[in-house]
Amino acid sequence: MNSFAGKVAAITGAGSGIGRALALALARSGCELSLSDINEATLSGTAALASALKVKVTTARVDVSSRAEVFAWAAQTARDHGRVNLAINNAGVSLGATAEGITEEEFRWIMGINFWGVVHGTQAFLPLLRASGEGHLVNLSSVFGIIAVPGQSAYNASKFAVRGFTESLREELDLTRSCVSVTCVHPGGVQTNIARASRVSQSMRELGVEDPAALTRDFERHFRTTADAAAAQILRGVRRNARRVLVGADARALDLLQRVLGAAYQRLVVGAARRLLRQGVPPARNLEAP
């Protein structure tokens, strides 16, 4: 897909962050948009910005963990726009919790959005992408779909699952010489609201974290890649039909670390975590994002 002009793109989690940046970048390229998010207020904001760029924009409130809602939105997209050329499963949430301390409810919540949301979006839009004659699917994993870190067992599980699902799908599409392709995206630290909106379990105290909420805010301070830069890298990956897109220098560095060290990278992660815990977490009032 060398050009997005005159195409139709469907994006989940379009209300903010990477989803909004992707929507606006595509709109500037002359691409029609079908946008969804669970937050209707932020979704309306994205739609207003995209509509100002003189492209057709439709919206729907969608909980991606609901198969019925995702399939209904896909069908409505086809009716409203006539076709779909690009589908981006971007919606995601974060949860800090230990593997032992996480509750079943918490685990089901994050897997429902991060993993099942991708599965639902893939299965709902693949027939429409195929019917377009030139389709591309983008599934958002994470750098934590490449390496694992303590306190993120459920998040790691969801993002590793997205990676495995997407890479297998890519092989199937290649094997059948499909007109549809798929790219798996692994962002590093991107300046979005995902960390601020993250759920943090008190089980994190078991790892020596005295203030789990403050730790999440401190983590976010180190994010360097903007949402606009992330969107640009993702769309470049679509244009070159990339199998994998690593977003940000941190994602590329961690991917290289895992490739070089294999499973031994875990020792470095544990050592780094211990050093951070010894340093302690600064007072929350000093950690607010600018």
C-alpha positions in Angstrom: 0.0 0.0 0.0 2.1 2.9 -1.3 -0.5 5.5 -0.9 -3.4 6.2 1.6 -5.2 8.7 -0.6 -8.7 7.6 -1.4 -8.4 4.6 0.9 -10.6 3.8 4.0 -9.0 3.1 7.4 -10.6 1.7 10.6 -8.8 2.4 13.9 -9.6 1.3 17.4 -8.6 3.3 20.4 -8.7 6.4 18.2 -9.7 8.8 21.0 -6.1 9.7 22.0 -2.4 8.8 21.8 -1.2 6.8 18.9 -4.7 6.1 17.7 -5.5 9.8 17.3 -2.1 10.5 15.7 -2.7 7.7 13.2 -6.1 9.1 12.4 -4.8 12.6 11.7 -1.8 11.4 9.7 -4.1 9.3 7.5 -6.6 12.2 7.2 -3.8 14.5 6.0 -3.1 11.8 3.3 -6.6 12.0 2.1 -7.8 8.7 3.7 -11.4 8.2 4.9 -11.7 7.2 8.5 -13.9 4.9 10.6 -12.9 5.5 14.2 -13.8 3.8 17.4 -13.1 4.2 21.1 -14.8 3.4 24.4 -14.4 7.0 25.4 -17.0 9.0 23.4 -15.7 12.4 24.5 -12.1 11.9 23.3 -13.3 10.1 20.2 -15.5 13.1 19.2 -12.4 15.3 19.7 -10.4 13.2 17.2 -13.3 13.1 14.8 -13.5 16.9 14.8 -9.8 17.3 14.1 -9.9 14.8 11.3 -13.1 16.2 9.7 -11.4 19.6 9.6 -9.0 18.0 7.1 -11.9 17.5 4.6 -12.1 13.7 4.7 -15.1 11.6 5.5 -15.1 10.5 9.2 -17.5 8.1 11.0 -17.3 7.1 14.6 -18.7 4.4 17.0 -18.3 3.7 20.7 -16.9 0.2 20.8 -15.6 -2.0 23.6 -13.1 -4.1 21.7 -13.4 -6.9 24.3 -16.9 -7.4 23.0 -16.9 -9.5 19.8 -20.4 -8.5 19.0 -19.6 -4.8 19.2 -16.5 -5.1 17.1 -18.3 -7.1 14.4 -21.2 -4.7 14.4 -18.8 -1.7 13.9 -17.0 -3.5 11.1 -20.3 -4.1 9.3 -21.4 -0.5 9.8 -18.0 0.7 8.5 -18.6 -1.3 5.3 -22.0 0.2 4.9 -20.9 3.8 5.6 -17.7 3.8 3.5 -18.3 1.0 0.9 -14.9 -0.8 1.7 -12.0 -1.0 4.1 -8.4 -1.0 3.0 -6.6 -0.6 6.3 -7.6 -1.8 9.8 -5.5 -0.9 12.9 -6.1 -2.7 16.2 -4.6 -0.1 18.4 -6.8 0.0 21.6 -4.9 -1.1 24.7 -4.6 -0.8 28.5 -1.9 -1.3 31.1 -1.9 -3.1 34.4 0.9 -3.3 37.0 0.6 -6.5 39.1 2.6 -9.5 40.2 2.0 -12.9 38.6 1.0 -14.2 42.0 -1.0 -11.3 43.2 -3.1 -10.4 40.1 -6.8 -11.3 40.4 -8.6 -13.4 37.8 -10.9 -10.3 37.2 -7.8 -8.1 36.5 -6.3 -10.7 34.2 -9.5 -11.2 32.2 -9.9 -7.4 31.9 -6.5 -6.8 30.3 -6.6 -9.9 28.1 -10.1 -8.9 26.9 -8.8 -5.6 25.6 -5.2 -6.1 24.6 -5.4 -9.6 23.2 -9.1 -10.5 22.4 -9.6 -6.9 21.1 -6.9 -7.7 18.5 -8.5 -11.1 17.7 -11.9 -9.6 17.3 -10.7 -6.8 15.1 -8.7 -9.1 12.9 -11.5 -11.6 12.3 -14.1 -8.8 11.8 -12.1 -6.8 9.3 -10.1 -9.5 7.4 -13.0 -10.4 5.0 -13.5 -6.6 4.3 -9.8 -6.1 3.7 -9.8 -9.1 1.3 -12.8 -7.8 -0.5 -11.0 -4.4 -1.1 -8.4 -6.2 -3.2 -5.6 -4.3 -1.4 -5.8 -4.7 2.3 -3.4 -4.2 5.3 -3.9 -5.0 9.0 -1.9 -3.5 11.8 -1.8 -5.1 15.3 -0.3 -3.2 18.2 1.9 -5.3 20.5 4.6 -3.6 22.6 8.3 -3.7 23.4 6.9 -5.8 26.3 5.9 -8.3 23.6 9.6 -8.8 23.0 11.0 -8.7 26.5 9.4 -9.3 29.9 9.7 -7.2 33.0 8.7 -7.8 36.7 5.3 -6.4 37.7 3.9 -6.6 34.2 3.2 -10.4 33.9 -0.4 -9.9 32.6 0.6 -7.0 30.3 3.5 -9.1 29.0 1.2 -12.1 28.4 -1.3 -10.0 26.4 1.4 -8.4 24.2 3.4 -11.6 23.7 0.1 -13.2 22.6 -0.6 -10.4 20.1 2.9 -10.9 18.6 2.4 -14.7 18.3 -1.1 -14.4 16.8 0.0 -11.7 14.3 3.2 -13.4 13.2 1.3 -16.7 12.6 -1.4 -14.8 10.7 1.3 -13.1 8.5 2.7 -16.5 7.6 -0.8 -17.8 6.7 -1.4 -14.8 4.5 1.9 -15.3 2.8 1.3 -19.0 2.3 -2.1 -18.4 0.6 -0.7 -15.4 -1.5 -3.4 -13.2 0.0 -4.0 -9.6 -1.2 -4.0 -8.8 2.6 -0.9 -8.3 4.7 -0.3 -7.7 8.4 2.3 -5.8 10.4 3.0 -6.2 14.1 4.0 -3.0 15.9 6.1 -2.9 19.1 6.2 0.6 20.6 8.7 1.5 23.3 7.9 4.4 25.6 5.5 6.7 23.7 4.1 9.9 25.2 0.4 8.9 25.5 -2.0 8.6 28.5 -1.6 4.8 28.8 0.7 5.0 31.9 -1.5 7.6 33.5 -4.6 5.5 32.8 -2.8 2.3 34.0 -4.3 0.2 36.7 -1.8 -0.6 39.5 -2.4 -3.5 41.9 -1.3 -3.3 45.5 0.4 -6.6 44.9 3.3 -4.5 43.5 4.3 -3.9 47.1 5.4 -7.5 47.2 8.3 -6.5 44.9 9.3 -3.7 47.3 7.4 -0.9 45.6 6.2 1.4 48.4 4.0 3.6 46.2 2.9 1.7 43.0 1.0 4.7 41.6 4.1 7.0 41.9 6.2 4.3 40.2 3.9 4.3 37.2 4.2 8.1 36.9 7.9 8.0 37.3 8.1 5.4 34.5 6.2 7.7 32.2 8.7 10.5 32.6 11.3 8.5 30.6 9.1 8.2 27.5 10.7 10.0 24.6 8.8 9.2 21.4 5.8 11.4 20.6 2.6 9.9 19.4 3.0 11.7 16.0 6.5 10.2 15.6 5.1 6.7 16.4 2.3 7.1 13.9 4.7 8.2 11.2 6.9 5.1 11.8 3.9 2.8 11.8 2.6 4.1 8.5 6.1 3.9 6.9 6.0 0.3 8.0 2.7 -0.3 6.2 4.0 1.3 3.0 7.0 -1.1 3.0 4.9 -4.0 4.1 7.0 -4.6 7.1 6.5 -7.7 9.2 7.5 -5.9 12.4 7.9 -2.2 13.3 9.9 -1.2 16.3 8.8 2.2 17.5 11.5 4.3 19.2 15.2 3.9 20.0 14.4 2.2 23.3 12.4 -0.5 21.5 15.2 -1.1 19.0 17.8 -1.3 21.8 15.7 -3.7 23.8 15.0 -5.9 20.8 18.8 -6.0 20.1 19.5 -6.9 23.7 17.1 -9.8 23.6 18.6 -11.0 20.3 22.2 -10.9 21.6 21.6 -12.3 25.1 18.6 -14.6 24.6 17.0 -15.5 27.9 20.0 -14.1 29.8 18.6 -10.6 29.3 16.4 -11.4 32.3 19.4 -11.1 34.6 20.0 -7.6 33.4 16.3 -6.7 33.9 16.4 -8.0 37.5 19.6 -6.1 38.3 18.2 -2.9 36.9 15.0 -3.3 38.9 16.9 -3.8 42.1 18.9 -0.7 41.5 15.8 1.3 40.9 14.2 0.0 44.1 17.2 0.8 46.1 17.1 4.4 44.8 13.4 4.6 45.9 10.5 6.4 44.2 10.5 10.2 44.5 7.5 11.9 46.1 4.5 11.9 43.8 4.2 15.6 43.7 7.5 15.8 41.8 6.4 13.3 39.2 3.6 15.0 37.5 4.0 15.2 33.7 4.6 18.7 32.4 
